[in-house]
Amino acid sequence: MNQIIGIVIPCYKASGLINSVIKRIIDTTNKINNIATIKIYLINDCCPQNSWQEVDKKFDIKIIHHSRNLGVGYASKSGFYEALKDNCEAVIKIDADGQHPPEYLAEIIPFIISRSENEMFLLKGSRYCFRNRFTKIPIMRRIGSLILEPIARVGLNCRGLTDIANGFIATNSLTLNYLLSVNTNTQIFSRYLFESSLLEKSCSLKCQIYQFPMAANYGENWITSMESNKMIFPILSFWFKVICRRIFNQYLFNLNLGTLLLAIFLMAFSYVIYTFFFTISPSISLGIFVSAGIAASFTSMITISSICLCLFFFYDYTSGTRIKIVNFRYYLDDIFLRKVDD
């Protein structure tokens, strides 16, 4: 019996693009209609261009309307809930502007179906798995990625994670129900940072993260509605909170070797700070020599705190999860198309 796969498309300012995207989705999924039944959910997030009206009436899709703009995250969640209500066994989110080639669906869907029904996972695309000269990425996107990805890997404790803002994602109904229902003291954002917050909650639920390479597809007239300058502080603030939450949950809420190393570091470092400001610094200002015992204990505690901090970082790194890479054949075709267009 075919599995029911829901494809969620948040739609906002996708005039001239959305109809082509849906047609490509239908053409692609028709090739695998022997293993999957596709349901398409288009969420009109109060688009000022009324992009949804460009969709061909012959396409069998469900359109969900928002009376006001609520953001890509909220629109995605609207589609997720609708797909779960229709008993979809897996859900794929794809952008309406053509950045996510629908042709990948011919391999994404069989991959999802092959997973165990009890496995919790999140499959996401990445435009930065491989470097090649045929994919053009806006320089600000590239710089932002180079800065934020190491911070994200620390915050999520995921080695190999790239392209944290990529919205081409797929998961099964079990994982989606957990993401939308289980309280882990994290929230899935409704606007910007939706993808990053989804990754954080997936990691907090111990989901396996899969990542597939895809070519970047920014058209000549591509623009973003995100004001980068205004988002710098919120983004850094978000990832700082993610790091703090993970450290608390992993080493304070749960006790392990990392907890011991962190406790020893904090005690030794506190002794160093206290001794310097209340013993060594006053003695220096008065021209008095510090006793050999205090000097020895001070240097010993610096050594102990440094060693424990290094061991803690090593323990934290080795306890992280490794992203699993899934290579789809269409990536080669995608790169070839970019080469021809170059």
N, C-alpha and C positions, 0 to 999 in steps of 0.2 A: 504494500500500500504506500502511495506517495506521501512524503512528509509535506506539511504545509509550511512554506517559508514566507515570512512577511518582509517586505522591502519598504522602509520608511524614508520619505524624502521631504525634509523641511524646505519650504519654498518661500524665498524672500528675495526680491529684486533679481529674478532669473529670467527676465523677459528675453525672448529670442533663443533661449537655451533649453528650457524645461521640456518642451515637446520632443526635441531630439533625444534628450536623456531617457525619457520614458520609452520612446520607440526602440532605442538601443537595448534597454533593459528587457523589453518584451522579445525582441529578436534574439537576444542572447539566451534568455531562459527557455525559449521555445525549443532550443537544442537539447535541453535536459529535462523536458516535460515527462519523460518516462520515470524519473526518480523524484521529482518535486513538483508540487502545485504552488504557484506563485500568487501572492496577494500584494498589491501595491497600495501604499497609503501616502497620499500627497497632503502635506499639512500647509495650508495657506496661512502664514503667520502675518495676516493683515498686510499683505504686500501692496505697496503704493502703486506698483506697476500692473497689478492684477495679473500677474504672470500665469496663474492657474487657469485663466480663461483661454490661454493659448493651447491647452492640451486637447488633442483630437478627441472628439466625443465618442469615437468608436473604441477607444481604449477602455478596458474594464478595470477601472481603478476606483478607490474610495477617497474622496476629498473631504478633509476635515478643516473647518474654518475657525480662525480665531478672530474675535471682534476687535482686538488690539494686538499690537506687536509685543510678544512675550519673550522673544529670544530663541536662538537655535536649540538650546537645551530644553526649554519648555516644549517647543514644537516637537522635538525628538521624543520626549517622554509622552506626549499626546499620542504619537504614532505607536510607541511601545505598548501603551495601555490598550489601544485599540487592537493591536495585533494579538496580544495575550487574550483579550476578550473573544477574539475569533479563533482561539486555540491554535495559533501558529506555534510550531515546534522550534523555530529559530527565527531570528530577526536580524536584518542587515540594514544599516543606516548608510545612505549615500547622498552626496550633495546634489543640489538641483542645477548647479552651474557648469557641470561637465568636468570638474576637476578630478572626479573619481570615475575612471573609465568603466562603464557597466560590463564590458567584455570580461573583466575578472570574475564576474559572477558565475561563469561557466565552470570555474575551478573552485571558487569559494564555497559554493553550495554543496558540491560533493564532499569537500573537506569537512564541512559542518556535519553533514549526515553521517560521516564515518566516525565521528566522536561518540564516546559512550554517553548515554542519556543522563548518567549520574556525574559526568565530568563538568566542573565549573571552569569556564574559560572565556577569554576575550581575544578575538582575532582583530588585528588592526593593520592598516597599511602604513608604509614608511617610504618617504621620498628620498631618504638619506642613507639607505642601506649600502648603496654602491655609488661611487662617483663616476659620472660620465659627462662628456662635453655636449651631449645632445639634449639634455634637460636643463632648461633655464629657470632658475629660481630667483625671485626678487632679492636683492642684496640685503635688505633689512630683515627679511624672513630668515635668510641664511645666518646673519650675525646673531639674531635673536635665538636661533636654534643652537648655535655654538655656545652661547652663554648659558641658556636655560637647561639644556639637556643634561649636563653634568650635575646641576643642582637637582633636577628631577630624579636622576638615578640615585642620588643620595637620599632624597626624600622618600622614594618608593622602595629603595633597596633592591632595585632591578638592574642587573648588569646587561648591557647591550641594548637598552631601550633607546630608540631614536624617534624623532618626529612626533613629539608629545601632543601637538595640536592637530594631528591628522584625524579627520572625522569619518574616514571610511572604516567602519567597525561592524563586527558581526559577533553574535553569541547565540546560545540556545535559550529556550524558555526557562529552564531551571535557574541559570545564572541571572537572567533578566529579572525573574521574580525576586531573587535574593537582593539584587541591586536596588530594586524599587521598594522593597518591603522591610529588609532587615536593618535595624539601627546599629551603626558602627561608630557613632559620633562623627561621622563625615556626611556631607551632603553633596548631591549632584546639582551643580549650578545650572541656572536657567538661561544664562546669556554667555558671555565670554568665559573661558576656562571650563566650559562644559566637558570637553574631552579630557582635560587634565584631572578634573574632579571625578570623572568616571573611572579613570585609571587608578586614582587613589583609593576609591571605594572597592574596586576590583582587587587591588593588592591587599587591602585590609580584610577581604573575605577569602584570601589565599587562592584566588583564581589563577590558573595558568595563563600567562600572556603569550600569545602567538603573534608574530609580526611577519608581514609579507612585503617584499620589495615592490615598489610601483614607481613609474616615471612621473615626475612633476608635470602638471598640465596647467600652466597659467597662460591664458590667451593673451593676445596683444593688447586687448582692451580690458584686461583684468584689473579690478579695483577691489579694495577691501573697505568694509564699513567700520572697521576697528580703528580708533584713533590711537596709534602706537604710543605717542608721548604720554597720553593720559593713562595708559595701561601699565606703564613700567612699574610704578609703585604697587598697584593691586596684584600684579603677577608675582613680584618679589615677595610681597607680604603673604600671598597664598602659599608659596613654596616654603617660606620660613615656618609657617604654621604646620605644613605637612611634615616637615622634618621634626619639629617639636612633638607633634602627635605620635609619630612613629617611634621616636626615642622613648617617650613615656610608655606607650603600649608595649613595646618590645623589651624594655629593660627595667621599667619601674612597676608596671602592672604585672609583668611576668618576671620571675627571677631565674637567672642563668649566669654563665661565666661572664658575659658582658656586663651584667649588673655588678658583679664583684669587682671587675676591673674599673668600672666607672666610679664605684664607691671609693676604692682605694685612691684613684686619681683625685677625686674631689676632696678627700680628707688631706692628702699630701699637699695638694695645691693650696687649700685653705690655710694649712700650717705655714707654707711659704709666704703667702700674702700677709698673714698676721705677724709673722716674725719680722718681715722686712719693714712694715710700717710702724710697728710698735716696739721693736727692739733694735734692729740694725740701723734704720734711718735716723732715729733720735741719737743713737750713739755716734754716728758719723757727723751729724750736725754739731755735737758737743766735743768732737775731737777725741772720743774715747774708743779704745780698741774693743772689738767684740771678742768675747771669750772663745777659746778653741772649740768648746763643746757646742755652743750656739752656731758657730760657723760650720762645724762638721754636720750638725743636724740639718741646717739650712740647705747645704749642698746635697746632702743625702736625699732630702725630700724632693728637691728639684729633679734629681736623677730618677727617683721612684715614680714621681708624677709623670715625667716624660716617657718612661718605659711603659707605664700602665696606659697612658693615652695612646701610644703607638700600638700596643697590643689590642686595645679596645677598637681602634680603627681597623686593624687587621681582622679581628673577630667579626666585626660588623660587616666588613666587605665579604668575607668568606661565608657568612650566614645568609647572604642575599640570594635571590633567585636569578636564574639565567633565562633571559628571553629566548624562546625557541623560534627559529626562523623557518618559515614555510615558503618555498620557492615555487611560484606558478609559472607555467610555460608562457602565458600571455605577456609576461614582463619582457621577454625577448622580442615579441611582436611589437609591444609598446615602444621599446627603444628603437626598433627599426623604423617605426612610423616617424619618430622624432628626427631620426637621421635623414630620412627622405625629405622631411619638411625643412631641414636646416639649410 
